[in-house]
Amino acid sequence: MNILVVGSHGQIGRQLVERLADGPHRVTAMVRSAGQEAEMRERGADATVVVDLEGDLAPAFEADVDCVVFTAGSGPHTGPEKTDAVDRDGAIRLVDACVERGIRRFVMVSALRVGCPEQAPASLRHYLEAKAVADDHLRATDLDYTVLRPGRLNDDPGTGRIAAGLPLPADEIPRADVAAALAVILDRPATIGRTIDITRGETPVEEAFRA
């Protein structure tokens, strides 16, 4: 499978590219600047493409793409306009591009509280609302989607163990374990058409998505 990792230079994206490097899939890392390409190749990407989510997306699809994994994010220090441009509109445009091109598989990294932003701190509510619109747009298509909703992200070492289901109570999860979950989901047809919450837990990642 030819996988386009969007947001590959982010903290989850970089770890996902590394995890996929020795596997059976071909990975193209989508980055925002040419200066990031060498690093992504060092991390194991088979190819790179420089594309801005707010610009022309066509170059991202010049090579064969079978699956898009959306790990991009506007970041915690940007305003609402950037959040809308990247987390909402950028994701929606990518979904639409996949529909137009017949690219069936789309894995979206969302967030645990997307369904109830009123329970989150005020500083996160606009982000969660933007993600909710993008998630709903994806689910309304006929794509083979998975929406993965991790809890609050941290930089702790990955444990290789998670809790997965819907819904889950609010909790944290290392970014490394989110990347591990994404790598497993790509080879689990049972996750297609599913929205899945994940947090830290006791179940090995490989086992968490077998059901």
ROLO-664678 format. One line per 4 residues: their letters; for each residue x, z, y of N, C-alpha, C. Coordinates in steps of 0.2 Angstrom, whole numbers, plus 2048, in hexadecimal, padded with zeros to 3 digits. Example, Ala and Ser with C-alpha at 12.3 -4.5 7.8 and 13.67 -1.06 7.14 Angstrom:
REM ROLO-664678
AS) 842/827/7E4/83E/827/7EA/842/827/7F0; 840/823/7F5/844/824/7FB/840/827/800
This chain:
REM ROLO-664678
MNIL) 804/800/7FA/800/800/800/804/800/806; 803/7FC/80B/806/7FC/811/803/800/816; 806/805/818/803/80B/81C/806/80B/824; 802/80A/828/804/80B/830/803/812/832
VVGS) 808/816/833/807/81D/836/807/81D/83D; 802/81E/840/801/81E/847/802/825/84A; 807/826/84F/809/82C/851/80F/82F/84D; 813/82A/84A/818/82B/845/81E/830/848
HGQI) 81E/830/84F/824/833/852/821/83A/854; 81B/83C/852/819/843/853/81B/847/84E; 819/84E/84E/81C/853/849/819/852/842; 813/850/842/810/84F/83B/812/848/839
GRQL) 812/843/83D/814/83C/83B/81B/83B/839; 820/83F/83C/826/83E/83A/827/841/832; 824/847/831/824/84A/82B/821/845/825; 81B/842/827/818/83E/823/81C/838/821
VERL) 81F/835/826/824/82F/824/829/831/81F; 82C/837/820/831/839/81C/82E/83A/815; 828/83D/814/825/83E/80E/824/837/80A; 822/832/80E/820/82C/80B/826/828/809
ADGP) 82C/82A/80C/832/825/80B/834/823/804; 833/828/800/836/827/7F9/830/825/7F4; 82A/824/7F7/824/822/7F3/823/81B/7F2; 81D/819/7EF/81C/812/7EE/81A/80E/7F4
HRVT) 818/811/7F9/815/80E/7FF/81A/80B/804; 818/806/807/81C/803/80D/81A/806/813; 81E/809/817/81C/80D/81D/81E/80A/823; 81A/808/828/81B/806/82F/81A/80B/834
AMVR) 81F/80D/837/81E/813/83C/81D/810/843; 817/811/846/815/80F/84C/817/814/851; 81B/812/856/81E/816/85B/81D/814/862; 81E/818/867/81C/816/86E/822/812/872
SAGQ) 828/813/870/82E/810/873/833/80E/86E; 837/809/870/83C/806/86C/841/80B/86A; 842/810/86F/847/815/86D/845/81A/868; 83F/81A/865/83E/81E/85F/83E/81A/859
EAEM) 83F/814/859/83F/810/853/845/812/84E; 84B/813/850/851/815/84C/850/81B/848; 84D/820/84C/84C/827/849/847/826/843; 841/822/844/83C/821/83F/83F/81D/839
RERG) 843/819/83A/847/815/834/84B/81A/830; 84F/81F/834/853/824/831/84E/828/82D; 848/82A/82F/844/82E/82B/841/82B/825; 842/824/825/83F/821/81F/83A/81C/820
ADAT) 838/81A/826/833/815/827/836/80E/825; 832/80A/821/835/803/820/835/7FE/825; 830/800/82A/830/7FC/830/82E/800/836; 82F/7FD/83C/82C/801/842/828/7FB/846
VVVD) 824/7FE/84A/820/7F9/84F/81F/7FE/856; 821/7FB/85B/820/7FE/862/819/7FC/865; 815/801/865/80E/800/867/80B/806/86B; 808/805/871/805/80A/874/7FE/80A/873
LEGD) 7FB/810/871/7F4/811/86F/7F0/80F/875; 7F2/80F/87B/7EE/80E/881/7EF/806/883; 7F3/803/87F/7F4/7FB/881/7F2/7F7/87B; 7F5/7F1/87A/7F3/7EC/875/7F5/7EF/86E
LAPA) 7F0/7EF/86A/7F1/7F2/863/7F3/7EC/85E; 7F2/7E6/860/7F3/7E0/85C/7FA/7E0/858; 800/7E2/85C/806/7E2/858/807/7E6/852; 803/7EC/852/803/7F0/84D/801/7ED/846
FEAD) 7FD/7E8/847/7FA/7E5/841/7FD/7DE/83F; 803/7DC/842/806/7D6/841/809/7D6/83A; 80B/7DB/837/80D/7DC/830/807/7DE/82C; 807/7DD/826/802/7DF/821/801/7E7/822
VDCV) 7FA/7E9/823/7F8/7F0/823/7F2/7F1/81E; 7F3/7F5/81A/7ED/7F7/815/7EA/7FE/817; 7EE/802/81B/7EB/808/81C/7EE/80B/823; 7EA/80E/827/7EC/811/82D/7EC/819/82D
VFTA) 7F1/81C/82E/7F1/824/82F/7F2/826/836; 7ED/829/839/7ED/82A/840/7EF/832/841; 7F5/833/843/7F8/839/844/7FA/83A/84C; 7F8/836/850/7F9/836/857/7F5/83C/85A
GSGP) 7F8/83E/860/7F5/843/864/7F8/842/86B; 7F3/844/870/7F6/844/877/7FA/84A/879; 7FA/84F/875/7FF/854/876/7FB/85A/87A; 7FE/860/87A/7FA/866/87E/7FB/866/885
HTGP) 800/862/888/801/862/88F/7FE/85C/893; 7FA/859/890/7F7/853/894/7F0/855/896; 7ED/851/89B/7E7/852/89D/7E1/84F/899; 7DB/850/89B/7D5/84D/898/7D5/846/897
EKTD) 7D8/842/89C/7D8/83B/89C/7DD/838/897; 7E2/83C/896/7E7/839/891/7E4/83B/88A; 7E1/841/889/7DD/842/883/7D8/83D/881; 7D4/83B/886/7CF/836/884/7D2/830/882
AVDR) 7D8/82E/886/7DB/827/885/7DE/827/87E; 7E1/82C/87C/7E5/82C/875/7E0/82F/86F; 7DE/835/870/7DB/838/86A/7D4/835/869; 7D1/833/86E/7CA/830/86D/7CA/828/86D
DGAI) 7CC/825/873/7CC/81E/874/7D1/81A/86F; 7D7/81D/86F/7DC/81A/86B/7DA/81A/864; 7D8/81F/861/7D5/820/85A/7D0/81B/859; 7CB/81B/85D/7C5/816/85D/7C7/80F/85D
RLVD) 7CC/80D/861/7CE/806/861/7D2/804/85B; 7D6/809/858/7D9/808/851/7D4/807/84C; 7CF/80B/84C/7CA/80A/847/7C6/803/847; 7C5/801/84D/7C2/7FB/84E/7C6/7F5/84C
ACVE) 7CD/7F6/84E/7D2/7F1/84C/7D2/7F0/844; 7D1/7F6/840/7D1/7F6/839/7CB/7F2/837; 7C5/7F4/83A/7BF/7F0/838/7BF/7E9/839; 7C2/7E7/83E/7C3/7E0/840/7C7/7DC/83B
RGIR) 7CC/7DF/839/7D2/7DC/835/7D0/7DD/82D; 7CB/7E1/82B/7CA/7E2/824/7CF/7E7/821; 7D2/7EC/825/7D6/7F1/823/7D2/7F7/820; 7D2/7F8/81A/7CC/7FD/817/7CE/804/818
RFVM) 7D4/806/817/7D6/80D/817/7D8/810/81E; 7D5/816/820/7D6/819/826/7D6/820/825; 7DC/824/826/7DC/82B/826/7DD/82E/82D; 7D9/832/82F/7D9/835/836/7DB/83C/835
VSAL) 7E0/83E/839/7E1/845/83A/7DD/848/840; 7D9/84C/83F/7D4/84F/844/7D6/856/845; 7D1/85B/845/7D3/862/846/7CD/866/844; 7CE/86C/842/7CA/870/83E/7C3/872/842
RVGC) 7C4/873/848/7BE/875/84C/7BB/86F/850; 7BC/869/84E/7B9/863/851/7B1/864/851; 7AE/867/84B/7A7/867/84B/7A4/86D/84F; 7A8/871/852/7A6/877/855/7AA/879/85B
PEQA) 7AB/874/860/7B0/875/865/7AF/87C/869; 7A8/87E/869/7A7/884/86D/7AA/88A/86B; 7AC/88A/864/7B0/890/861/7B7/890/863; 7BA/88A/866/7C1/88A/867/7C2/88C/86E
PASL) 7C9/88E/870/7CA/890/877/7C9/88A/87C; 7C7/88C/882/7C5/887/887/7CA/881/887; 7D0/883/887/7D5/87E/888/7D5/878/883; 7D2/87A/87D/7D2/875/877/7CB/871/877
RHYL) 7C6/873/87B/7C0/870/879/7BF/869/87B; 7C2/866/880/7C2/85F/882/7C6/85B/87C; 7CB/85E/87A/7CF/85A/875/7CB/85A/86E; 7C7/85F/86C/7C3/85F/867/7BD/85A/867
EAKA) 7BA/85A/86D/7B5/856/86F/7B7/84E/86E; 7BD/84D/871/7BF/846/870/7C1/844/869; 7C4/849/865/7C5/847/85E/7BE/847/85A; 7B9/84A/85C/7B3/84A/859/7B0/843/85A
VADD) 7B0/840/860/7AE/839/861/7B1/834/85C; 7B8/835/85C/7BC/830/858/7BA/831/851; 7B9/837/84E/7B8/838/847/7B1/835/845; 7AC/836/84A/7A5/834/849/7A5/82C/849
HLRA) 7A9/829/84D/7AA/822/84D/7AD/81F/847; 7B2/822/844/7B5/820/83E/7B0/821/838; 7AC/827/838/7A7/828/832/7A1/823/832; 7A0/820/838/79A/81B/839/79C/814/836
TDLD) 7A3/813/835/7A5/80D/832/7A4/80D/82B; 7A5/807/828/7A6/806/820/7AD/807/81E; 7B1/809/822/7B8/80A/81F/7B9/80F/81A; 7BE/80F/816/7C0/814/811/7C4/819/815
YTVL) 7C0/81E/818/7C3/823/81D/7C4/829/819; 7C9/82D/81C/7C9/834/81B/7CA/838/821; 7C7/83D/823/7C8/841/829/7CB/847/827; 7D1/849/829/7D4/84F/827/7D5/853/82D
RPGR) 7D2/859/82C/7D1/85E/832/7D5/864/831; 7DC/864/833/7E0/86A/832/7DE/870/837; 7E0/876/835/7DF/87C/839/7E4/87B/83E; 7E5/881/842/7EA/881/847/7F1/880/845
LNDD) 7F4/87B/848/7FB/879/845/801/87E/847; 805/87F/843/80B/883/844/811/87F/841; 817/882/843/81D/87F/841/821/883/83B; 81D/887/838/820/88B/832/822/886/82D
PGTG) 827/888/829/828/884/823/822/882/81F; 822/87C/81C/81C/87B/817/81D/87F/811; 817/881/80E/816/885/808/814/880/802; 812/87B/804/80F/876/7FE/809/879/7FB
RIAA) 806/87E/7FF/7FF/880/7FD/7FA/881/802; 7F4/87F/801/7EF/87E/806/7E8/881/804; 7E4/881/808/7DC/882/807/7D9/87B/809; 7D5/878/805/7D2/872/807/7CA/872/805
GLPL) 7C6/870/80A/7BF/870/808/7BB/86E/80F; 7B5/870/80F/7B1/86F/815/7AB/874/814; 7A9/878/819/7AE/87A/81E/7B3/880/81C; 7B8/880/820/7BD/886/81F/7BD/88A/825
PADE) 7BE/891/825/7BF/895/82B/7C5/893/82E; 7C5/895/835/7CB/893/839/7D1/897/836; 7D7/893/836/7DD/896/834/7E3/891/836; 7E9/893/835/7EE/88F/836/7F1/88B/830
IPRA) 7F5/886/832/7F8/882/82C/7FF/87F/82F; 804/87F/82B/80A/87C/82E/809/874/82E; 80C/871/833/80C/86A/833/80F/867/82D; 814/86A/82A/817/867/824/812/866/81E
DVAA) 80D/86B/81E/808/86B/819/803/866/81A; 802/864/821/7FD/85F/823/800/858/820; 806/857/822/80A/851/820/809/850/818; 80A/856/815/80A/856/80D/803/854/80B
ALAV) 7FE/856/80E/7F7/855/80C/7F6/84D/80E; 7F8/84B/813/7F7/844/815/7FA/83F/80F; 800/841/80D/804/83D/808/800/83D/802; 7FD/842/800/7F9/843/7FA/7F2/83F/7FB
ILDR) 7EF/840/800/7E8/83D/801/7E9/835/801; 7EE/832/803/7EF/82B/802/7EE/828/7FB; 7EF/82C/7F6/7EF/82A/7EF/7E9/82E/7EC; 7E4/830/7EF/7DE/833/7EC/7D8/830/7EE
PATI) 7D6/82B/7EB/7CF/828/7EC/7C9/82C/7ED; 7CA/832/7EA/7C4/837/7EB/7C3/83A/7F2; 7C9/839/7F6/7C8/83B/7FD/7C5/836/802; 7C3/830/7FF/7C0/82B/803/7B9/82D/805
GRTI) 7B7/82C/80B/7B1/82E/80D/7B0/836/80E; 7B5/839/80F/7B5/840/80F/7B8/843/816; 7B5/848/818/7B8/84C/81E/7BA/853/81B; 7C1/854/81B/7C4/85A/818/7C7/85F/81D
DITR) 7C5/865/81C/7C9/86A/820/7CF/86D/81C; 7D5/86E/81F/7DA/871/81C/7DD/876/820; 7DF/87C/81D/7E3/881/820/7E8/884/81B; 7EC/889/81D/7F1/88C/818/7EC/88F/812
GETP) 7EF/88F/80D/7EC/891/807/7F0/892/801; 7ED/893/7FB/7F1/894/7F5/7F1/88E/7F0; 7ED/889/7F1/7ED/883/7ED/7F2/87E/7EE; 7F6/87C/7E9/7FB/877/7EA/7F8/871/7ED
VEEA) 7FB/86E/7F1/7F8/868/7F5/7F6/863/7F0; 7FA/861/7EA/7F8/85C/7E5/7F1/85E/7E2; 7F0/864/7E1/7EA/866/7DE/7E4/866/7E2; 7E5/868/7E9/7E0/869/7ED/7DB/862/7EE
FRA) 7DE/85D/7ED/7DA/856/7EE/7D9/853/7E7; 7D9/856/7E2/7D8/853/7DB/7D0/853/7DA; 7CC/858/7DD/7C5/858/7DC/7C2/852/7E0
